[in-house]
Amino acid sequence: MKKLILTIIAVIFSATSIVAQAADKVTIQLKWVTQAQFAGYYVAKDKGYYADEGLDVTILPGGPDVVPPQVMAGGAADVMVDWMPSALAAREKGLSIVNIAQPFKSSGLLLVCRKDSGISKPTDLKGKTVGVWFGGNEYPLMNWMSKLNIPTDGSAGGITLMKQGWNVDPILQKQADCVSAMAYNEYWQVIDAGLTNDDLTIFNYTDLGVASLEDGLYVMEDKLNDPNFVAKMAKFVRASMKGSILLNILWPTKER
C-alpha cells in the first residue's frame, strides 16, 4: 500500500511538472513605458488570465528609445503594440508585419500648446518648437504639417521638432511651445502641473482628420504560417481582451 501511495504521488508531481512545462511562452513588446494605457496586459497576467490559457507571458516596457518593430524583427518579442503609421512604415522598409487585433478603435493623440506662445490656430505653429515622440509616433504630426504646407525641418516659416521623452517637462519649462500628449495621460500631467485649459490651445488629431489607429497588436507575417503560433496568439488576444475590461471602466469607449 505504501508503495502504491508513493507511486500515485510521483505520478501527480510528474503530471504537475508536465503541465507547468507545457505553458507556451509569449513575449510582448509595449509601445511605451509602463502605464495605464497597457493595463489590460498587466491585469491579464496578474489575474491569471494568461495562465488559464496555458501561456507564460513576459511584458517588455517601451520608451522613447525603444522601436517595437526593431525589437520584434530581432526576435526578442513575439508580438508588439504599435501604431498603424509606424507599422506601415516598417512594412514599406521590408519588415513583413501584420495586425492581429486592434484593442483601441480611436485615437487619443493631441498636440498641447501654450497660449502664451501666441498659438491659437494651426498657422500660429510656424516658427515654433514642437515636442514629438519619434519611432513611429511622429507620422500624424508630419501628415498634418504636410497638409498645411508647413516645413518640419526648422526652416523659416516651419516648425522645429524636439525629441520628446516620457514626460511633459518641455512645455512646463518653456523649452517647447507644444508637446505631444495622449488624452488619457500626458494631457493630465500638464493639468496636474498647474496649467489650465485656459492656458492651453489643444489640437485634436481626430478632429483635424489626421488621426490613425493606435495600440494595435502586430506579429511577423511568416509566423502566421505556423498553426501552433496562430493558436497561441488567439489565446493571447483572448486573455488580453479579458484583462482590458478594466480599460473600459477607466476610460469611456469614445476616448479609445
VEXKE-993938 format. One record per residue: x, y, z of N, C-alpha, C in turn. Coordinates in steps of 0.1 Angstrom, whole numbers, plus 5000, padded with zeros to 4 digits. Atoms other than C-alpha are relative to their C-alpha. Example, Ala and Ser with C-alpha at 12.3 -4.5 7.8 and 13.67 -1.06 7.14 Angstrom:
BEGIN
500949885000512349555078500950125000
499149895000513749895071499250115008
% end
This chain:
BEGIN
500849885000500050005000500950135000
499149884999502850245009500650034987
499349995013504550174976499050064990
501049955009501250244958499750155002
500249864996500750574976501250094994
498949935005504250684967500050014985
500150005014503650584931499050104995
501049905003500550794930500550145001
499549864997502251094945501050034989
499049985010505051054920499450044986
500849985012502551044891499450145000
500649874998500851354905501050114997
499049905002504051554907500550004986
499550015014505151434873499050074991
501149935008501751554858500150155002
500049864997502051884875501250074993
498849955007505551934861499850014985
500350005015504351844826499150124997
500949895002501552104829500850135000
499349874999503952374841500950024988
499149985012506352304813499350024987
500850005012503552294788499650154996
500449865002502952674792500750064988
499349945011503652844759500550145004
499449874996505953144763499750104989
500349895008504953474748500650135005
499449874996506853804749499450114992
500649895007505154124741500850135003
499349874999506954454734499050115000
500949894999504954754746500550124992
499649885007504955084727500650105008
499549894992505755304756500349945014
499750044986506755294793498749955007
501150064992504555104818499150115005
501049904996501355304823498649944998
501450055000497555264825499649964986
500350025014497455264787500149854997
499850145003498654904788499549915012
500550074988496754804820499449864996
500750125004494854524801501049885001
499050105001498054324796500549965014
499550024987499254364832498949935009
501150064993495754274845499949854996
500150145004495653964824501149915006
498950084994499053854838499749985015
500250004985498253944874498849915004
501250084996494753784874500149854995
499850145004496053464858499249974987
500750035012494153504825500949944990
499050065009497253424805500249855005
499750134994497953124828498849914997
501250085003494353004823500049954985
499950045014495152994785501249924997
498850085002498352804791501150084995
499049915005500553104784500950055012
499149944991503653224802500550134993
499849885007503753594792501050095007
499149904996506653834795499750134993
500449875006505854204791501350095001
498949915001508654434779499650144998
500449865001508154804786500850074988
499349925011508955054758500550135006
499449874996510255414759500350084988
499749915011511355704738501149944991
498950055008514455504726499749854996
500350135004512655174720499150004988
500850015012511355094685499549864999
500650145000508954794687500349924988
499850085012509354684651501549945000
498650044999513154664656500249885010
499950104989512754464688499449864994
500750125005510354214671500849944988
499250055012512454194639501349925005
498850074995515454094661499749885008
500450124994513453814676499950005015
500149984986513253954711498550005005
501450004997509453964710499249934990
500950075008506653754696498950094994
501149915004504054034694500450145005
499749864996504254414697498850085000
501049905000502054704705500650124992
499549895008502454974678498950084994
501049925007500655254660500149964985
500050045014499555184624501050074991
499149945008501655454608501449945001
498750064997504755314624500149864994
500050145006503754954613500150014985
500049995014503055064578501450054995
498649965004506455244576501049895001
499150114999508154934588499849904989
500250095012506454724561500650064987
499449945012507554974535501549984999
498650035000511054914546500449864999
499850145003510654544541499849915012
500350084988509654424576498549954999
501450055002506554204570499349975013
500850014987504354264600498550024996
501549995002500554234602499350025013
500949974989497854354626499149885003
500950124996496154064645498950045010
501149954991494054274669500150155001
500049854998493054644674499250035012
500749974988492154704710499450145001
500549865000491855084706499550034987
500649985013489455184679500050154996
499849865004490155564680501250065007
498749944995493055794686499850095012
500049914988493855974718501150114999
498949915001496656184704499650154999
500249855000496756564710501350074998
498849915000499156854704499550115010
500449914990499057064735501050125000
499249885002500357424731499750115011
500249894991500857724754499550124992
500649885007498658014745501050125001
499149894998501358254759501249994990
499050015011503558134730499450064987
500649945011501058304707499349904990
500750115009499357984694498549995003
501450024998495657994689499449934988
500450075012495357844654501149934994
498950085006497357594633501150094993
499049925006499157864613501050075009
499149944990500558014645501149915004
498950094997502757704648501350034993
498849965008505157854622501050075009
498949944992508457934639500049955014
500150054986507557734670500849875001
499450134997509257434687499049915005
501050104997507157124689500649875005
499550134995507856824711499249884993
500650115007507256494693500749875004
499550144998507656124700500449944987
499650065012509755964673499849855001
500250155000509955594665498749964994
501350035006506755604645498850085004
501149914995504655844666499950134993
499949875006505656144645499150024988
500749995013503656054614498750085000
501249915000500256214624500450154999
499649865001502056544630500650034986
499449985013504056514598498950014989
501150005009500856444579499350135000
500749874998499156744593500850124995
499249895004502056974587500150004984
500050015014502256844551498850064994
501249955005498656934546499950155001
500049854998499257284559501250074993
498849945007502457324538500950075009
499149944991504457394569501249905001
498850084999508057264568500349955015
499750064987509257044597501549995002
498650015000512957104592500750125008
499549894993513257414613500350124992
499749895009513557644583499050115002
500949884999511857984580498649964996
501450035003508157954582499649865003
500350144997508357604595500049985015
499950034986508457424629501349935003
498950084996511357284648499649895009
500450124992510956934661501049975011
499250044988512156844696499749865004
500350144996512556484706499550015014
500749994987510156444735500249875007
499850124992510856194763498649965006
501250064994508356024786499250105008
500849904992507256344804499750134992
500549875007505856694795500850125005
499249894995508656894810500350114990
499749895010509457084777499050115000
501049905000506157264778499950085013
500149944987506257334815501250095002
498849924999509857464813500250104989
500049925012509057654781501249974991
498950045009511757464762499349974986
500850025012508957384737498750075001
501349934999505857574727498849905000
501150105000503857254722500749865003
499650144997504156884733498949914995
501050115003502556564721499449955013
500750054988500056424746498949904996
501150085002497656144749498850055009
501149944993494156254761499849945014
500250074987494255994789501250005009
498850014992497756054801500750145001
499249884999500156344793499250135001
500949884999497356594789499850035015
500349984986496556534826501350035008
498749964994500256564835500250154999
499949865002500156914821499150075009
501049934991497057004840500449985015
499650024986498356844873501250095003
498949924997501457054869499650155002
500549864997499357374872499550084989
500749935012498357484837498649964999
501550035001494657504830499750004985
500549995014492657474798500150144994
500049865005492557854796501450044996
498649975003496357844794500549934987
499650095011496357594765499250024987
500750025012495457564729500349854996
499950155003494757194721499549974987
500450055013494757044687499849855001
500450144999492956714685500249944986
499650065013494356494657498749944993
501250065006490956324652499250104994
500849895006489156654647500750064988
499349955011491856754623500049914988
500150105011491356444602501349944997
498750065003494956324605500349895011
499750114990494556064633500149874994
499850145005495455704629499749905011
500350104990494755374646501349985009
498950014990496955334678499949875007
499950124991498055044700499449884994
500450135006497354764676501049895004
499150124998498854414681500549954987
499450045013501354314654500949885002
499150125000503253994646500750004986
499450035013505653884619499149914991
501050075009503653774589500449854998
499650145003505653454582499749905012
500350094989504953324617498549955000
501450045001501253304608499849884992
500150125008502053014586500149885009
499950104990502552814618498749995008
501350014992499152684632500250015015
499849994986500652654666500250145005
499849864997501753014666498650085000
501449935001498253124654499249975012
500850044988496652924682500550075012
499549944989498953074707499650155001
500449855001498253434695498550015003
501549994998494453364696499849995015
500150014985494853264733500550135006
499549874995496953574739499150114999
501049905003494453804723498849995009
501250034991491553644742500350045014
499749974986493253674776500250155001
499749854999494454034768498750085000
501349935001490954144759499249995013
500750024987489653994791500650105010
499349914991492254194810499650154997
500349865004491254514791498750055004
501349964995487854514807500250125009
499749894991489554744832500150134993
499949885008490254994805498750064997
501449955003486555014796499450075012
500549944988485955114832500750145002
499249884998488755374834499750114990
500249905011488155544800498849964992
501150035008484955564781500549964986
499750055013484955384747500350124990
499949895009484655724729501450065000
498749954999488155814741501049904996
499050105004489755494729499949954986
% end
